[in-house]
Amino acid sequence: MRVKDFEITYGQMSIEQLIELAAQMADLVPEARIALTAELQKRGKQQSDIEQYSTEKSEEPSDEDRKDEASEPAGDDGNEFTYMKKGPVPADWIRIPSFSIDESISLAQHMEQCQIPFKIIQSSGCGCLQCLLCVPKDRFKDCIDAVKESYGLTGEAPELFTGDCPACGTKLENSVTCSDCGLVLCQDGWEARSGHPFVHFLNQNGLGKPPEQEKKQ
């Protein structure tokens, strides 16, 4: 991934997210470090500030302190997410792959709405910038159900299409595909996202589409 690609990604992130990444500077690839430093300086952060974030990373609070910190509501300092874990991800949390930066922002908002503690971290070894969604073991099922719902991975059949085909104009009623040009007009979430890493994760862990739903297709 080129420095330019990281620059575009970091330019879309909030200052809080950038500072969180700066605290993990040593773990980033060289291109990411260059782009992150440049973006922070563009937003008024000096090199000494950036180095301080990395230094503070080594001064981790105790497990009890982290637990209290994660449960505290946002104050007047402008924190956007109150359920997002601060500091490193606990070793016993489950890491769910993998999502783009844009998806991660929506996921964070959804975790907030569902009141599920979470942490989003960069996934290593990916050709493009991908993120992992990390959650406590005891909230794993709640998290999976919430993400499935947000991605339309439900047991409900997709709504059939009625109207003029957007490709050729053929009038259709309760159709899955256009009878004239073959355009697919409705697709369930499982089929539409069959290539998504999250769906692969579900399938590998026995959490994918129930067999009875497969038979109905």
C-alpha positions in Angstrom: 0.0 0.0 0.0 1.4 3.4 -1.0 1.9 6.4 1.2 -0.7 8.2 -0.9 -3.3 5.5 -0.1 -2.6 5.9 3.6 -2.8 9.7 3.3 -6.3 9.4 1.8 -7.4 7.0 4.6 -6.0 9.1 7.4 -7.5 12.3 5.9 -11.0 10.8 6.5 -10.3 9.9 10.2 -11.1 11.9 13.3 -8.2 13.4 15.3 -9.1 10.9 18.2 -8.7 8.0 15.8 -5.4 9.4 14.5 -4.0 9.8 18.0 -5.0 6.3 18.9 -3.0 5.1 15.9 -0.1 7.3 16.9 0.0 5.4 20.2 0.7 2.2 18.1 3.2 3.9 15.8 5.9 1.3 16.2 3.5 -1.4 14.9 2.7 0.4 11.7 4.4 -0.2 8.3 6.8 2.6 7.3 4.4 4.0 4.7 1.7 4.3 7.3 4.0 6.0 9.8 5.0 8.6 7.2 1.4 9.4 6.2 0.2 9.4 9.9 2.9 11.8 11.0 2.2 14.1 8.1 -1.6 14.1 8.8 -1.1 14.8 12.5 1.3 17.7 11.8 -1.2 19.0 9.2 -3.8 19.1 12.1 -1.4 21.1 14.4 0.3 18.2 16.2 4.0 18.6 16.6 6.6 15.9 16.4 7.1 16.1 20.2 3.3 15.5 20.7 3.4 12.4 18.4 6.4 11.0 20.3 4.6 11.6 23.6 1.6 9.5 22.4 4.0 6.6 21.7 5.7 7.0 25.1 2.3 7.0 27.0 1.5 3.8 25.2 4.1 2.0 27.4 2.5 3.3 30.6 -0.5 1.0 30.5 -3.0 1.1 33.4 -3.9 -2.0 35.3 -6.6 -4.4 34.2 -9.0 -3.0 36.8 -8.3 0.6 35.7 -8.9 -0.4 32.0 -12.3 -1.9 33.0 -13.4 1.2 34.8 -12.1 3.4 32.0 -14.1 1.4 29.4 -17.3 1.8 31.3 -17.1 5.5 31.9 -19.4 7.7 29.8 -17.9 10.4 27.6 -17.2 13.7 29.3 -16.8 17.2 27.9 -13.6 16.3 26.0 -15.4 15.4 22.8 -15.0 11.6 22.9 -17.2 10.3 20.1 -17.6 6.7 21.4 -18.3 5.8 25.0 -18.2 2.0 24.5 -14.9 1.9 22.6 -12.1 0.3 24.7 -9.2 2.6 25.4 -5.7 1.2 25.4 -4.7 -2.2 24.1 -7.1 -5.0 23.4 -7.4 -7.5 26.3 -5.9 -10.9 25.3 -9.2 -12.8 25.9 -11.2 -10.6 23.6 -12.4 -12.1 20.3 -11.1 -10.5 17.0 -13.6 -10.6 14.1 -12.3 -10.0 10.6 -12.3 -7.9 8.6 -13.7 -4.5 7.6 -12.7 -1.4 5.6 -12.1 1.9 7.3 -15.6 3.2 6.1 -17.2 0.0 7.4 -15.4 0.3 10.7 -16.9 3.8 11.3 -20.4 2.4 10.8 -19.6 -0.6 12.9 -18.5 1.6 15.8 -21.7 3.6 15.6 -23.7 0.3 15.6 -21.8 -1.1 18.6 -22.5 2.2 20.5 -26.3 1.9 19.7 -26.2 -1.8 20.9 -24.1 -0.8 24.0 -21.5 -3.4 23.2 -17.9 -2.8 24.4 -15.6 -2.9 21.4 -12.3 -1.9 19.9 -11.3 -1.6 16.3 -7.7 -2.2 15.3 -5.7 -2.4 12.1 -5.4 -5.9 10.7 -1.8 -7.0 9.9 -0.8 -8.7 6.8 -3.4 -7.2 4.5 -2.6 -5.7 1.1 -5.1 -2.9 1.7 -6.0 -1.3 5.0 -8.5 -3.6 6.8 -9.6 -3.6 10.4 -10.6 -6.1 13.0 -13.6 -5.7 15.3 -12.7 -6.8 18.9 -15.3 -7.6 21.5 -15.4 -9.4 24.9 -16.1 -13.1 24.9 -19.3 -12.7 26.8 -20.7 -10.2 24.2 -19.6 -12.2 21.2 -23.0 -13.5 20.3 -24.6 -10.1 20.8 -22.0 -8.6 18.5 -22.5 -11.2 15.8 -26.2 -10.8 15.9 -25.9 -7.0 15.7 -23.4 -7.1 12.8 -25.6 -9.6 10.9 -28.6 -7.4 11.3 -26.7 -4.3 10.1 -25.5 -6.2 7.0 -28.9 -7.7 6.2 -27.8 -11.3 7.0 -31.2 -12.4 8.2 -33.5 -15.3 7.5 -36.0 -13.0 5.7 -36.4 -13.6 2.0 -35.5 -10.5 -0.2 -38.4 -8.4 -1.4 -39.4 -9.2 -5.0 -39.1 -6.5 -7.6 -42.1 -4.9 -9.2 -41.8 -2.1 -11.7 -39.7 -1.2 -14.8 -36.4 -3.0 -15.1 -33.7 -0.3 -14.6 -31.6 -1.8 -17.4 -34.0 -2.4 -20.2 -37.4 -1.0 -19.1 -39.3 -4.3 -19.2 -42.4 -4.2 -16.9 -42.0 -6.8 -14.1 -44.1 -8.0 -11.2 -42.7 -9.9 -8.2 -39.5 -10.8 -10.0 -36.1 -11.9 -8.9 -34.4 -11.3 -12.2 -35.5 -9.5 -15.4 -37.2 -11.9 -17.8 -35.8 -10.0 -20.8 -32.2 -9.0 -20.0 -31.5 -11.2 -17.0 -30.6 -8.4 -14.6 -30.7 -9.6 -10.9 -33.1 -7.3 -9.2 -33.2 -8.7 -5.7 -30.7 -10.6 -3.7 -30.5 -11.7 0.0 -27.8 -10.3 2.2 -25.9 -13.7 2.3 -25.6 -13.9 -1.4 -24.8 -10.2 -1.9 -22.0 -10.4 0.7 -20.8 -13.9 -0.1 -17.2 -12.7 -0.7 -17.0 -10.5 2.4 -14.4 -11.6 5.0 -17.0 -11.3 7.8 -19.2 -13.9 6.0 -16.2 -16.2 5.5 -15.6 -15.9 9.2 -19.2 -16.8 10.0 -19.1 -19.8 7.6 -15.8 -21.1 9.1 -17.2 -20.9 12.6 -20.6 -22.5 11.9 -22.4 -19.1 12.2 -23.3 -18.8 8.5 -26.6 -19.1 6.7 -28.8 -21.9 8.3 -29.2 -25.0 6.1 -33.0 -24.6 6.0 -32.5 -21.1 4.5 -30.1 -22.5 1.8 -32.7 -25.1 0.7 -35.4 -22.4 0.2 -33.2 -20.6 -2.4 
